[in-house]
Amino acid sequence: MKKILIAPDSFKGSLSAIQAARIIAEEASRAFPQAEVIQLPIADGGEGLVEAVLAFKGGQRHFLQVHNPMMRPVDAVYGELPDGSAVIEMAAAAGLPLVGEGERDIMRATTYGVGELISNAVQRGLDPIYVGLGGSATNDGGVGAALALGLEFTDQHGEIVREAAKLIDVSSVRQSTRFAKTRHSQIIFLSDVKNPLCGQTGASHIYGPQKGASADQVRQLDRGLAHLADVIKADRVKDWRNQPGVGAAGGFALPFLAYFGAQLTSGIDFVLDLANFDQQLLGTDLVISGEGRTDAQSAMGKAISAIARRCEAAGVPLLLLSGSIAPNAAALLKHGVKEMISITPPSQSLNQALAGAGGNLRLAARKYFENH
């Protein structure tokens, strides 16, 4: 082999995309010392987005203290690129890991801290502002973040609604002077989720249980988002509830689409384009990607499916190294993935697999190269 491209996603809970890429690249260089081995750690808008983009483009990190989903202080970071744009991970301020399991309360969880990150980028004059949607603990329809930027959703008594539990009480929208300073900033949301805002395939029903919502809470959350969409429609004419992707991250983008002129675009395509992935494929003999778990979702909009699509179009074989492979993942073999390998020995428990992911990945890569 003359050229090998290493482009893994993160192995959630164990390895970052950068760590995974480094391990695979070390084994590739060991097996093929004369080959050109290129590392392109990938993110699709969720965990690892800022680090991946900074690795491709350079730039600087901005550190600040904001509020986590339960309004407790948390240290967060976002990226400034050389072209004056900003890259923010929603999960840096509203991520599920920021809240202890015993403290999680999806009805009270807020995206206020994400708004603080966006506000800081606006104050620095950064534009456009890219916000990766993923890994959130929230389902507040973005009202918390909007509040931090001066857009206030209020109930019939004029009280500001700050959390998902009160979305059903929203009756009007109020714009403060702070909003006027933010509304002209270009905000672009990065997500590969196709779910609408409401209904059986909406934000609450699909993602609420993963964030700790009970069946009753899921129904309450769904009604709250539907009501919020109704209030916004009455104020802005357009109905956003059925637009694909608005259900991402608990409906976070809704007020931004309606009042800030924000856009939704594919996170993985944004990252792959930044990395000049298609150009990197030229002359490549093998692409190796990886992720923590491969299942039917991997074939429907996740990072792996986008990489596979581009590899197939370029006629370059793609090897996928995964922490675990579900039976329903076989569809990927029809859509650009040449081979899938589970790196985890059958005898290992989940905790053992997470703790030993680095060693498992190294051994799987080494065995593959020894046999090819």
C-alpha positions in Angstrom: 0.0 0.0 0.0 1.2 3.5 -0.9 -1.4 5.7 0.8 -3.7 5.0 3.7 -6.2 7.5 5.1 -7.2 7.1 8.7 -10.6 8.8 9.5 -12.3 7.5 12.6 -15.1 9.1 14.6 -14.8 9.0 18.4 -15.4 5.7 20.4 -17.8 7.3 22.8 -16.9 6.7 26.4 -13.4 5.5 25.7 -11.4 7.1 22.8 -11.5 10.5 21.1 -11.3 10.5 17.3 -7.8 11.9 17.6 -6.7 9.1 19.9 -8.2 6.5 17.7 -6.6 7.9 14.5 -3.2 8.0 16.2 -3.4 4.3 17.3 -4.5 3.1 13.8 -1.9 5.2 12.1 0.9 3.9 14.3 0.0 0.3 13.3 -0.4 1.3 9.6 3.1 2.8 9.6 4.5 -0.2 11.4 3.1 -2.6 8.8 3.8 -0.3 5.8 6.8 1.9 6.6 7.0 3.3 3.1 3.3 4.2 2.9 1.9 7.7 3.3 -0.4 7.6 6.3 -2.7 10.5 6.8 -4.8 11.1 9.9 -8.1 12.9 9.6 -10.0 12.4 12.9 -13.7 13.0 12.2 -16.7 14.4 14.1 -20.3 14.9 12.9 -21.3 17.9 15.0 -21.2 16.2 18.4 -18.4 15.1 20.7 -15.0 16.1 19.3 -16.2 18.7 16.8 -14.0 21.6 18.0 -10.8 19.5 18.3 -11.4 18.0 14.8 -11.9 21.3 13.1 -9.0 23.0 14.9 -6.8 20.0 13.8 -7.7 20.6 10.2 -7.7 24.4 10.1 -5.7 25.7 13.0 -7.0 28.5 15.1 -7.3 29.1 18.9 -9.4 28.0 21.8 -11.5 30.3 24.0 -12.1 29.2 27.6 -14.9 30.5 29.7 -17.2 29.6 32.5 -20.9 29.1 31.6 -23.8 27.3 33.1 -24.5 23.6 32.7 -28.0 22.1 32.1 -28.8 22.5 35.8 -27.5 26.1 35.9 -24.3 25.1 37.8 -21.0 26.7 36.7 -19.0 24.7 34.2 -15.8 25.4 32.3 -16.3 25.2 28.6 -14.2 25.8 25.4 -15.0 26.7 21.8 -12.8 27.3 18.8 -12.0 30.4 16.7 -10.8 29.7 13.2 -8.3 31.7 11.2 -11.1 33.1 9.0 -12.8 34.7 11.9 -15.5 32.1 12.3 -16.4 30.2 15.6 -17.0 26.5 16.2 -19.1 25.5 19.3 -20.1 22.2 20.6 -23.5 22.3 22.3 -22.4 19.5 24.5 -19.7 21.7 26.0 -22.4 23.5 28.0 -25.5 21.3 27.8 -24.0 17.8 27.5 -25.4 14.8 29.3 -22.0 14.0 30.9 -22.1 17.4 32.6 -24.9 16.3 34.9 -24.6 13.4 37.4 -27.1 10.6 37.0 -28.7 11.4 40.3 -29.1 15.1 39.3 -30.5 14.7 35.8 -33.9 16.3 35.3 -34.9 16.8 31.7 -37.9 18.9 32.7 -35.6 21.5 34.3 -32.5 21.1 32.1 -31.7 24.3 30.2 -29.6 25.3 27.2 -28.8 28.7 28.7 -25.0 27.9 28.8 -25.0 27.3 25.0 -26.4 30.7 24.6 -23.6 32.1 26.7 -21.1 30.5 24.4 -22.8 31.9 21.3 -23.0 35.3 23.0 -19.3 35.3 23.8 -18.5 34.5 20.1 -20.8 37.4 19.0 -19.0 39.8 21.4 -15.7 38.8 19.9 -17.0 39.7 16.4 -16.8 36.1 15.2 -18.9 35.2 12.2 -20.3 32.8 11.1 -20.9 30.8 14.2 -21.1 27.1 13.7 -22.9 25.1 16.5 -22.7 21.4 16.6 -25.9 19.8 17.9 -25.4 16.5 19.7 -25.0 14.8 23.1 -27.4 17.2 24.9 -29.2 16.6 28.2 -31.9 19.1 27.2 -35.3 19.2 25.6 -36.2 22.9 26.1 -36.7 23.9 22.5 -33.8 26.2 22.7 -35.6 28.8 24.9 -32.8 28.7 27.4 -30.1 29.6 24.9 -32.4 32.2 23.3 -32.8 33.9 26.7 -29.1 34.2 27.0 -29.1 36.1 23.7 -32.0 38.4 24.6 -35.0 36.5 23.1 -37.5 36.0 25.9 -40.4 33.5 25.8 -43.0 34.5 28.5 -46.2 33.2 30.0 -49.5 35.1 30.3 -48.2 36.8 33.4 -45.0 38.1 31.7 -42.8 35.6 33.5 -39.9 34.3 31.5 -40.1 30.6 30.6 -36.7 29.0 31.1 -37.2 25.2 31.0 -39.0 22.4 29.3 -41.5 21.9 32.0 -43.0 25.3 31.3 -43.0 25.3 27.5 -46.8 24.6 27.6 -47.2 28.0 29.3 -45.5 30.1 26.7 -47.9 32.8 25.4 -45.7 35.5 23.8 -42.2 36.4 22.7 -40.3 39.5 23.8 -37.1 40.9 22.3 -34.6 42.7 24.5 -31.9 45.2 23.5 -29.4 42.3 23.7 -31.3 40.5 21.0 -30.8 43.4 18.6 -27.0 42.9 18.9 -27.2 39.2 18.1 -29.9 38.8 15.5 -27.6 39.7 12.6 -24.9 37.1 13.4 -24.9 34.2 11.0 -25.6 31.0 13.1 -25.2 27.7 11.3 -26.3 24.5 13.1 -24.4 21.3 12.3 -26.4 18.1 12.7 -27.2 14.9 10.8 -30.4 14.1 12.7 -33.4 14.1 10.4 -36.1 14.0 13.1 -38.9 16.6 13.1 -39.7 18.6 16.2 -42.8 16.7 17.4 -44.7 13.4 17.1 -43.6 9.8 17.4 -40.4 10.4 15.5 -39.8 13.8 17.1 -37.3 15.1 19.6 -39.1 14.0 22.8 -40.2 10.5 21.8 -36.9 9.5 20.1 -34.3 11.1 22.4 -36.2 11.9 25.6 -35.9 8.4 27.1 -32.1 8.5 26.5 -32.0 11.7 28.6 -34.0 10.1 31.5 -37.5 11.1 30.5 -40.4 8.8 31.7 -43.2 7.9 29.4 -45.4 10.6 31.0 -42.6 13.2 30.7 -42.1 12.3 27.0 -45.7 13.1 26.3 -45.5 16.3 28.3 -42.3 17.4 26.5 -43.8 16.7 23.1 -46.9 18.8 23.9 -44.6 21.6 25.1 -42.6 21.6 21.9 -45.8 21.5 19.8 -47.2 24.5 21.8 -43.9 26.4 21.4 -44.1 25.8 17.7 -47.7 27.1 17.6 -46.7 30.3 19.4 -43.8 30.9 17.1 -46.0 30.2 14.0 -48.5 32.7 15.2 -45.7 35.3 15.6 -43.6 34.4 12.5 -46.1 32.8 10.2 -43.9 29.8 9.3 -44.5 26.4 10.9 -41.2 24.7 11.6 -42.5 21.6 13.4 -42.3 19.2 10.4 -39.0 20.4 9.0 -36.4 17.5 9.0 -33.7 18.1 11.6 -35.5 20.6 13.8 -35.9 17.7 16.4 -32.2 17.6 16.9 -31.0 18.3 20.5 -34.4 18.7 22.0 -35.6 21.2 19.4 -32.7 23.5 20.1 -32.6 25.2 16.7 -36.3 26.2 16.6 -36.2 29.8 18.0 -32.9 30.4 16.1 -34.4 29.4 12.8 -37.5 31.6 13.4 -35.8 34.7 14.9 -32.1 34.7 14.1 -32.2 33.5 10.5 -30.1 30.5 11.4 -29.5 27.6 9.1 -29.3 23.8 9.5 -26.7 21.8 7.6 -25.0 18.4 7.7 -22.3 18.3 10.4 -20.3 15.4 8.9 -20.3 17.0 5.4 -19.1 20.2 6.9 -16.2 18.5 8.6 -15.3 16.3 5.6 -15.3 19.3 3.4 -13.1 21.2 5.8 -10.7 18.3 5.8 -10.6 18.2 2.0 -11.7 14.6 2.3 -12.5 14.1 -1.4 -9.2 15.5 -2.5 -7.4 13.3 0.1 -9.1 10.2 -1.4 -7.1 10.7 -4.7 -4.5 8.0 -4.9 -5.6 6.4 -1.6 -5.4 2.6 -1.4 -7.4 2.2 1.8 -9.6 4.3 4.1 -9.9 3.1 7.7 -12.7 4.5 9.9 -14.1 3.6 13.3 -16.7 4.2 15.9 -17.9 2.9 19.3 -21.0 1.1 18.1 -22.1 0.3 14.6 -25.8 -0.3 14.0 -28.7 0.6 11.7 -28.2 4.3 12.6 -24.7 4.2 11.2 -26.2 3.7 7.7 -28.7 6.6 8.2 -26.8 9.9 8.5 -24.1 9.2 11.0 -20.5 10.0 10.2 -19.7 6.5 8.9 -22.4 6.6 6.3 -21.1 9.9 4.8 -17.5 8.5 4.7 -18.8 5.3 3.1 -20.7 7.2 0.5 -17.7 9.3 -0.5 -15.4 6.3 -0.6 -17.8 4.3 -2.8 -18.0 7.2 -5.2 -14.2 7.4 -5.4 -13.8 3.6 -5.7 -11.7 3.4 -2.6 -12.2 0.5 -0.2 -13.3 1.4 3.4 -12.5 -0.7 6.5 -14.6 -0.1 9.6 -13.2 -0.9 13.0 -15.9 -0.8 15.6 -16.3 -1.3 19.3 -19.4 -3.4 18.6 -21.4 -4.3 15.6 -25.1 -4.9 15.7 -26.7 -7.5 13.3 -28.7 -4.7 11.7 -25.5 -2.9 10.6 -25.0 -5.2 7.6 -26.7 -2.6 5.4 -23.4 -0.7 5.4 -21.8 -3.5 3.4 -24.1 -2.5 0.5 -23.2 1.2 0.9 -19.5 1.6 0.6 -18.0 -0.4 3.5 -15.9 -3.2 2.3 -15.3 -4.9 5.6 -16.4 -4.4 9.3 -14.4 -5.7 12.2 -15.4 -5.7 15.9 -12.4 -4.8 18.0 -13.8 -6.2 21.2 -13.2 -9.8 22.2 -16.5 -11.7 22.9 -15.4 -12.5 26.5 -15.2 -8.8 27.5 -17.9 -7.0 29.4 -19.0 -3.5 28.4 -16.9 -1.9 31.1 -13.9 -4.0 30.2 -14.3 -3.0 26.5 -14.5 0.7 27.4 -11.5 0.5 29.6 -9.5 -1.5 27.1 -10.6 0.2 23.9 -7.2 1.5 23.1 -5.5 -1.9 23.3 -8.3 -3.6 21.5 -8.2 -1.1 18.6 -4.4 -1.5 18.3 -4.6 -5.3 18.3 -7.4 -5.3 15.7 -5.5 -2.9 13.4 -2.3 -4.9 13.8 -4.1 -8.2 12.9 -5.7 -6.7 9.9 -2.4 -5.3 8.5 -0.6 -8.6 9.2 -3.2 -10.4 7.0 -3.2 -7.9 4.2 
